[in-house]
Amino acid sequence: MDFQRFDTLTYKVHEYHLEKAWMRFEKARFKPILIKSWAAAQFYTEPIKRRDNDIDLIIKPDRYDEAVEFLKSLNENIAID
């Protein structure tokens, strides 16, 4: 198995999901802040080597419940914390 190719593909799929989720939250005017996972990987020498399982977004506390409902309404299989 070509691990470099697998790592690159996995990284790109995660990046796609991140962009998709980010755009939807932005469009809904949640103004998310990305933490951990992909954001942290950008400081690695080889970001594709860092495995990401989910997307970690910060939302204003007073909009948390609304954001949870919004995420459910998307009805997509994107792992967001």
N, C-alpha and C positions, 0 to 999 in steps of 0.2 A: 504494500500500500504506500502511496506517495503522501506522507504526512504533511509536507509543506503545502501541497495542493489542498488537502483536506482542511488544514488549519485556515488557509486563505478563504476557502469556500464558506466555512463555518463563520468566520469573522465577517464576511460580506453579507451573509444571511442575517446575522445579528444586527449589523449596521442598517440593513434595509428595514428591519422591524423597528429599530430605534427611530429612524427617520419618519416612518409611517406613523408611529405613536406620537412622536414629537409634533408633527404637523397637525394631527387631529386635536391634540390638547391645545396647541397654539390657536388653531382656528376657533376653538370653543372658548378662547380667551382665559385659559387657566394660567398662562405664563409659568410653565414648569421650569425647574432647575434640575439638571442632570447631575447625579452624584455617583460615585463608585463605578463599578463595571467598566463600560466603554470609556468613560471620562478618565478613569485611572489608567486604563490601558495605554492611553496616548503618551504617558510618561515612561513606558517601557521601551527598551531598545528595539524589541520586536513585538509590537502590540498584538499581532495575530496569534502570538503564543499564549496570551492570557485568555482563558476560557470564561465566557460570559453565559450565565444561565437566565438572567432576567434583566430588566431595565428598572433602574432606581430613580424615581422622580420625586422631587419635593414640590408640594403644592401649598399655598397659603392655608394655615390651619382653619380659618373660617370658611374655606371652600372645600374642605376634605370630603365631607359627606356627599357633596355635589359631584366631586371628581370621581368618587367610588361609583356612584350611579351612572355617571357618564361612561366610565370604563366598562361597566356591565352592558350598557346600551350599544357599545361598539360591536359586541358579539363576535369578537375575534380571538384567536388563540395567541395572544401576545402576553408574555409573562412580565407584568409590571407590578412593582412594589411601591 
